[in-house]
Amino acid sequence: MDKQTPHITRVYDLELQQARGMVMTMGGLVEQQVDSALRALFEHNAELGQSAATGDYKVNEFEVKIDELVVQTIALRQPTANDLRFLFTIIKIITDLERIGDKAEKIGRLSLALAPVLDGFSFVEDLRAMGEQVQKMLHEALDAFARMDAEAAARISGEDLEVNQTYKKALKELMKHMAENPNTIDVSLDILWCLRAIERIGDHVTNLCEYVIFLVKGKDVRHLTHEDMLREVTG
């Protein structure tokens, strides 16, 4: 499914193009929300933190509108197998995008209190590296969807392994800090939530990559190892 075949009804083609465009717009909003949340956390920018915390309603509105468009298209156009795959994939993609937005919203709210004290923790650079990595993955995954590039999607999904390794390293240091400084437990738990939220964004981006592969290749790779995924895509 490298590209969609034009349909007899031009309105149908326009609906599919509209759905694709709305997904990309929603993805752009989520990218901005994640960027604002992470910059608020690491740059002590309260305005960006507030923006990330209050901007999630725009993402949610797009999810509802895209849902409605897909349901309407299925009901009116009785799409064939390839088009159904496209429409169902869109529903899955926007669900994960919405969940990424939820994570960014929470990071944005927590950043207002955490940003002034975060630099005092030894693992802050690991946290920052994770944030930069998941931002890069998100941007590239959306680009892979736009280009219908299954091989790029498979490669991007493998980057989550590095995110997970950094997460485990930072988590170990945070647990050690909590054991040695029980008086900072409240702050440490908020940091733990941010750490976990960034790691989960990586997981959701991995899901996006798997959906792109399914869309392009028609292969369900959700439960494969990364090596097997690459073999499925390139083979």
ABEGO torsion letter per residue (X at the ends): XABBBBBABAAAAAAAAAAAAAAAAAAAAAAAAAAAAAAAAAAGBAAAAAAAAAAAAAAAAAAAAAAAAAAAAAAAAGBBAAAAAAAAAAAAAAAAAAAAAAAAAAAAAAAAAAAAAAAABAAAAAAAAAAAAAAAAAAAAAAAAAAGBAAAAAAAAAAAAAAAAAAAAAAAAAAAAAAABAAAAAAAAAAAAAAAAAAAAAAAAAAAAAAAAAAAAGBBAAABBAAAAAAAAAX
